[in-house]
Amino acid sequence: MSPAFERSVFINCPFDDDYAPILQAIAFCVTFLGFAPRLAPQNGDNAANRLDRISDIIRSSKFGIHDLSRCRSSAVGEFARMNMPFELGMDHGSRRYGEGALKNKSILILEEVRYDYQKALSDIAGWDIESHNRDHEVAVKKVRAWLIRQAEAPNWGAALILGKYATFQQWYWKREIAAGASEDDIRQYPTVDVIDAMQEWMKA
């Protein structure tokens, strides 16, 4: 069963290996504070196309975290990555034009370097955008503060959350190695599997 609308946090971000440490730290922060991180790959219904799956998650999540730090191209002739700003637009549109509970949706926008988004998405100038400087600890602090302010999350300190995250990682790696995985195997596990483990760890 899907988590309740009021506890669901849609996370719109890159899914590459370089970003994984930030994504997984954000997901842990969300989980530790009592909310459910929602990612497109969690919906494994192959009968629905990706955009429909994303739309379903957006409409069933009161909160949305959108990281725009990977929208630029990295090589000559390469196209910029537009998925993240597109999904931000879907989430904003859902709040702006939706009915009922959708009008109470809350959005956090992250970027790597402060004011970078203005170079490509000037329409959101004036919004409160938070930068994480490619540091997972900074990202956790930003997400924690936002959830406390917008969702009345428990006021646990950032140092406590980061310490618990380190404890979880030790538990997770020990468990997976005991199950026969190599360190390379664990690094390649999809984030949705790691989030499942986070939820197991919290219950335990």
Secondary structure, DSSP 8 states (H G I E B T S, - for coil): ----GGGEEEEE---STTTHHHHHHHHHHHHHTT-EEE-GGG---TTS-HHHHHHHHHHT-SEEEEE-TT-S--STT-----HHHHHHHHHHHHHHH--GGGGG-EEEEEESSTTGGGGT-GGGTTS-EEE-TT-HHHHHHHHHHHHHHHH------HHHHHHHHHHHHHHHHHHHHHTT--HHHHHHS-HHHHHHHHHHHHH-
